[in-house]
Amino acid sequence: MLKPPYTRYDQLHVYNFDRINLGKIDDPDLIGTWIEDDTTILFFHKEKQDLVDTICAQTEAKILYQAKLAYQDWETGLDITTFSVPPLIVAPLWEEEQLVNTEENIPIHLDPSVIFGSGFHPSTRLCLQVITDLLTSHPENIESMVDLGTGTGLLSIGAVKLGVKEVRAYDNNPFACSVATKNIGLNNCQEQVRIKETDIRHGLPDTGVDLVVANLYKGLLIDLFQNPDFWKAKFYIISGFIPSMEEELLAALPMNHLKLLERRKSDIWRLWLLAQK
Ligand SMILES: C[S@@+](CC[C@H](N)C(=O)[O-])C[C@H]1O[C@@H](n2cnc3c(N)ncnc32)[C@H](O)[C@@H]1O
């Protein structure tokens, strides 16, 4: 994530190692460390070949791939800039001067880092729009929320800013949890949002809340749908899938006790809003 002297992201230098135990990496240009399966991905603001060679020599790790790319090419190919889902206005840290706190604008400060949830992926934007619609039309219905795969924490923060009193947010990526924790702090939502590093495939959190948000991938959604304990909430926002996946996902839904309130789309991405019958 952003640490002084850096105030924005420009180039990303990405190194993927074939193992997870690389020791402590204390480098001023380090953006963050992802652990994925049995590999580690290090993200830097600058080229770090010497450091990478040293790590490989000390740990016998090998590089699986390395890349240099522009920041906007990491998630969507778009510039990460200020955007609005009224009444929310979301600004990355390098555009904070765009945030004007008026009755109509509720500001959100975001360090998107290299974590999913900048707001520029259509699935994130759809989720934020539906959360906003639900909470501005029927705020009394939604006081508690579970955010499955929180990424940057943007959806949890948006929900709190619109009145949700209690959010539990989960992610299995430790770096996502760190970035989400930072963003929760930047927006003073620490009282309302609890973040927990959890693999929800192996430990489903209690879903006995008003709203569950799950912007995930198809295989994980199907696993969740097939678990009766997943279906304890009043409302569900499900996203992260495209039309070719809809039939299989629909077939896995227990429609005997659910109704599909709404389907939305943006680009190739789809979202369902579900409620208990
Ligand atoms: C598509 S992103 C969504 C992020 C954010 N909620 C949004 O809408 O922009 C999915 C997130 O789920 C997390 N995730 C994937 N598999 C997971 C698992 N098994 N348990 C917990 N989190 C998981 C990923 O690390 C990622 O942050």
The ligand as an SDF file (V2000), in Angstrom:
LIG
                    3D

 27 29  0  0  0  0  0  0  0  0999 V2000
  -13.6360  -10.3240   -7.0100 C   0  0  0  0  0  0  0  0  0  0  0  0
  -12.7860   -9.8230   -5.5480 S   0  0  0  0  0  0  0  0  0  0  0  0
  -14.0320   -8.7850   -4.7900 C   0  0  0  0  0  0  0  0  0  0  0  0
  -13.4660   -7.7050   -3.8990 C   0  0  0  0  0  0  0  0  0  0  0  0
  -14.4940   -6.6900   -3.4200 C   0  0  0  0  0  0  0  0  0  0  0  0
  -15.4920   -7.3080   -2.5740 N   0  0  0  0  0  0  0  0  0  0  0  0
  -15.1660   -6.0260   -4.6030 C   0  0  0  0  0  0  0  0  0  0  0  0
  -16.3510   -6.2730   -4.8370 O   0  0  0  0  0  0  0  0  0  0  0  0
  -14.4960   -5.2980   -5.3110 O   0  0  0  0  0  0  0  0  0  0  0  0
  -12.8500  -11.2950   -4.5870 C   0  0  0  0  0  0  0  0  0  0  0  0
  -12.1230  -11.2100   -3.2710 C   0  0  0  0  0  0  0  0  0  0  0  0
  -12.3820  -12.4380   -2.5890 O   0  0  0  0  0  0  0  0  0  0  0  0
  -11.1930  -12.9130   -2.0100 C   0  0  0  0  0  0  0  0  0  0  0  0
  -11.3010  -14.3780   -1.9490 N   0  0  0  0  0  0  0  0  0  0  0  0
  -11.1420  -15.2610   -2.9690 C   0  0  0  0  0  0  0  0  0  0  0  0
  -11.2940  -16.5160   -2.5010 N   0  0  0  0  0  0  0  0  0  0  0  0
  -11.5460  -16.4280   -1.1830 C   0  0  0  0  0  0  0  0  0  0  0  0
  -11.7510  -17.3880   -0.1490 C   0  0  0  0  0  0  0  0  0  0  0  0
  -11.7410  -18.6790   -0.4040 N   0  0  0  0  0  0  0  0  0  0  0  0
  -11.9660  -16.9240    1.1100 N   0  0  0  0  0  0  0  0  0  0  0  0
  -11.9670  -15.6020    1.3750 C   0  0  0  0  0  0  0  0  0  0  0  0
  -11.7630  -14.6510    0.4350 N   0  0  0  0  0  0  0  0  0  0  0  0
  -11.5530  -15.0560   -0.8290 C   0  0  0  0  0  0  0  0  0  0  0  0
  -10.0880  -12.4180   -2.9190 C   0  0  0  0  0  0  0  0  0  0  0  0
   -8.8480  -12.3340   -2.2180 O   0  0  0  0  0  0  0  0  0  0  0  0
  -10.6210  -11.0520   -3.3750 C   0  0  0  0  0  0  0  0  0  0  0  0
  -10.1800  -10.0270   -2.5200 O   0  0  0  0  0  0  0  0  0  0  0  0
  1  2  1  0
  2  3  1  0
  2 10  1  0
  3  4  1  0
  4  5  1  0
  5  6  1  0
  5  7  1  0
  7  8  2  0
  7  9  1  0
 10 11  1  0
 11 12  1  0
 11 26  1  0
 12 13  1  0
 13 14  1  0
 13 24  1  0
 14 15  1  0
 14 23  1  0
 15 16  2  0
 16 17  1  0
 17 18  1  0
 17 23  2  0
 18 19  1  0
 18 20  2  0
 20 21  1  0
 21 22  2  0
 22 23  1  0
 24 25  1  0
 24 26  1  0
 26 27  1  0
M  CHG  2   2   1   9  -1
M  END
$$$$
